[in-house]
Every structure is written in structure tokens, then in C-alpha cells.
Amino acid sequence: MTITPRDRRALLLLSLAVVLALVLRFGVYGDRQPRVAAAAGSIPQAEKRLARLRQLAASVPGKQTVLRNVSAELAAREKGVIVTETAQQAQAQIQQILRKLAGDHGIEIRGGEFGQVRPLGADYGEAPVAVPFDCGIEQFINFLSAIGNQPELLGPTDVRIIAGNPKDKRVSVRLTVSGVVAKKLVPQKKGLVAF
């Protein structure tokens, strides 16, 4: 195998480049120390940051205690929310509660009507049930107070009273009672469908 003049020149240039790289690496730049990055801030600034982080870390147990207390209070308040799979089941449960309370007070409820479940704030819904009945005025007052004493979150939203016989103080009543339900039972409003 013969080496052509072109290959000789390439080998010569390669050897010169290697020698030059070694000289630069170990001869000229060899005794330099590696550079150390300067600190980002001064010692007082670092101490202030450390003190602030310690304050934040010290406040975490207090915040966890507040979160536990608020969560327990929310759970206690939500005990009265009517939990069912559908809105109709919730309304049927409200109607059963009303029938039981009415029976305890000597009132006979004649049927019932379920209204549209509507939003109650951002997280709950309101399920209304309307019931008609006849009773004495004292029975009606006691019935209303019994509704407020239930563990479920119930409350009258509409009351229509028609005077009956004034001698025995009887009245005809159409009472709408609403119960608090989960937000998932509130029907979603559907807007215009895009074509």
C-alpha cells in the first residue's frame, strides 16, 4: 500500500492539530483552577429566607388542625343532606317523612306533587314536594315545628292556607317542603346545540 501525497499532507495536519491541542490543554490552560460559582445572595439574605421557611413550616400543624375542624363541621352539617341515587327518590323520601310527621300529629295528607329540583348555592340542590291536607290550626303549627326538628335539612318554601270552618278552626293547606340534596341530582341546563 502506498501513501499518496494528499494522504501525507492530511496526516501531517492531523498530527499538528493533536500536538497543538495537547499544548493548549496541558501547557497554556493546565494550571488554571476551575471556576467556582459565586453565591446567589449574601448570608443575611439566606438567614432571612431560612427564618421565613421555618415560620411557614411551623404554621403547617395549625393549618392542619383548622382543616380537620372545618372538615368535621362540614360532615356534621351535611348529615342532613338527603342522599339518594335520583331526584325522584329524594322527593319520595321527603314525602314519606312528611306523611309520618303528619300521622304523628293527626293529619292526613292527600297525595303529593314533586316539583323541579333546582340549584341551591354552588354545591347543593333543592328538591320540593307539595302536599295538600286539612287540619286544625294548632295541628298545623305543631306540624311545621316538627318539620324543623327533623335531622334532615327540610324547610317549608311555600304555604297556601284557605280558611275552612271558623267554628272548629280548621284550615285547608297546601304546603311545599324542600329538602337539601346533592348537586348531582340537579338537572343540567342544556343550551342551544351547535350544528
C-alpha positions in Angstrom: 0.0 0.0 0.0 1.3 3.4 -1.0 0.7 6.7 0.6 -0.2 9.4 -1.7 1.0 13.0 -1.3 -2.5 14.0 -0.4 -2.7 11.4 2.5 0.8 12.6 3.8 -0.5 16.2 4.0 -3.6 15.1 5.8 -1.6 13.0 8.4 0.8 15.9 8.9 -2.1 18.4 9.5 -3.7 15.9 11.9 -0.5 15.4 13.9 0.0 19.2 14.1 -3.6 19.6 15.4 -3.1 16.9 18.0 0.1 18.5 19.3 -1.5 21.9 19.3 -4.5 20.6 21.3 -2.2 18.9 23.9 0.0 22.0 24.3 -3.1 24.2 24.8 -4.7 21.7 27.2 -1.7 21.0 29.4 0.7 23.8 28.7 -1.3 27.1 28.5 -4.5 26.3 30.4 -3.3 23.5 32.6 -2.5 25.5 35.8 -5.8 27.3 35.9 -8.1 26.5 38.8 -11.7 25.6 38.0 -14.1 28.5 38.4 -16.4 28.5 41.5 -19.8 30.0 41.0 -20.5 33.0 43.2 -23.1 32.7 45.9 -26.6 33.9 44.7 -27.1 36.0 47.8 -25.5 37.2 50.9 -25.5 35.4 54.3 -28.1 37.8 55.8 -30.4 37.1 52.9 -30.0 33.4 53.3 -30.8 33.7 57.0 -34.0 35.7 56.3 -35.1 33.0 53.8 -34.4 30.3 56.3 -36.4 32.1 59.0 -39.3 32.6 56.7 -39.3 28.9 55.7 -39.2 27.9 59.4 -42.2 30.2 60.1 -44.1 28.5 57.2 -43.1 25.1 58.5 -44.3 26.0 62.0 -47.7 27.1 60.7 -48.4 23.8 58.9 -49.7 21.9 62.1 -52.0 24.7 62.9 -53.4 24.8 59.4 -53.9 21.0 59.5 -55.8 21.4 62.8 -58.1 24.0 61.3 -58.7 21.8 58.2 -59.7 18.9 60.4 -62.1 21.1 62.5 -63.7 22.5 59.3 -64.0 19.1 57.7 -65.6 17.7 60.9 -68.0 20.7 61.0 -68.9 20.2 57.3 -69.5 16.5 57.9 -71.8 17.3 60.8 -73.8 19.8 58.7 -74.0 17.5 55.7 -75.6 14.8 57.8 -79.0 16.3 57.0 -78.4 16.2 53.2 -80.8 13.7 51.7 -78.6 11.1 49.9 -80.3 9.1 47.1 -79.5 8.0 43.6 -82.2 10.1 41.8 -84.1 13.2 42.5 -87.4 11.3 42.5 -86.1 9.0 45.2 -85.1 12.1 47.3 -88.6 13.6 46.8 -90.3 10.3 47.7 -88.2 10.2 50.9 -89.3 13.7 51.8 -92.9 12.7 51.1 -92.5 9.7 53.5 -91.1 11.9 56.2 -94.0 14.4 55.8 -96.6 11.6 55.9 -95.0 10.1 59.1 -94.9 13.5 60.8 -98.5 14.3 59.7 -99.7 11.0 61.0 -98.0 11.7 64.3 -100.0 15.0 64.6 -103.3 13.5 63.4 -103.2 15.0 59.9 -104.0 13.0 56.8 -102.0 14.0 53.7 -103.9 13.6 50.4 -101.4 12.8 47.7 -98.4 14.9 46.8 -96.7 16.7 43.9 -93.0 16.7 43.0 -91.5 19.9 41.7 -88.5 20.5 39.6 -85.2 20.1 41.5 -83.3 23.4 41.4 -79.8 24.5 42.4 -79.2 25.7 46.0 -76.0 27.6 46.0 -73.0 26.1 44.2 -72.8 22.7 45.8 -76.3 21.5 46.6 -79.8 21.2 45.2 -83.3 21.8 46.5 -86.0 19.1 46.0 -89.5 20.4 46.6 -92.6 18.3 47.5 -96.1 19.8 47.7 -98.7 18.1 49.9 -102.3 19.1 50.5 -104.2 18.4 53.8 -106.9 19.7 56.1 -106.3 20.1 59.8 -106.8 22.3 62.8 -104.7 25.4 63.1 -102.9 24.1 66.2 -102.1 20.8 64.4 -100.7 22.8 61.5 -98.4 24.9 63.8 -97.2 21.7 65.6 -96.6 20.0 62.2 -94.5 22.9 61.0 -92.3 22.9 64.1 -91.9 19.1 63.8 -90.6 19.6 60.2 -87.9 22.0 61.5 -86.9 19.5 64.2 -86.1 16.7 61.7 -82.4 15.6 61.3 -82.8 16.0 57.5 -82.4 19.5 56.2 -86.1 20.3 55.4 -88.0 23.5 55.3 -91.3 25.0 54.0 -90.8 27.0 50.9 -94.5 27.8 50.1 -97.6 27.8 52.2 -101.1 28.3 51.0 -103.8 28.4 53.6 -107.6 28.6 52.9 -109.9 29.1 55.9 -112.3 26.3 56.4 -115.0 26.1 59.1 -114.4 29.0 61.6 -116.2 27.3 64.4 -113.8 24.4 64.7 -110.7 26.4 63.4 -110.0 24.0 60.5 -107.9 25.1 57.5 -107.1 23.7 54.1 -103.4 23.8 53.5 -101.1 23.2 50.5 -97.6 23.1 51.9 -94.4 22.9 49.8 -91.4 21.5 51.7 -88.0 21.4 50.2 -85.1 19.2 51.2 -81.4 19.6 50.5 -79.9 17.1 48.1 -76.5 16.6 46.4 -75.7 18.8 43.4 -75.5 15.8 41.1 -79.3 15.4 41.3 -79.9 18.9 39.8 -80.7 18.6 36.1 -78.2 20.3 33.9 -79.4 23.2 31.8 -78.9 22.5 28.1 -78.2 25.3 25.8 -78.5 25.6 22.0 -77.0 22.7 20.2 -74.4 23.8 17.6 -74.9 22.4 14.1 
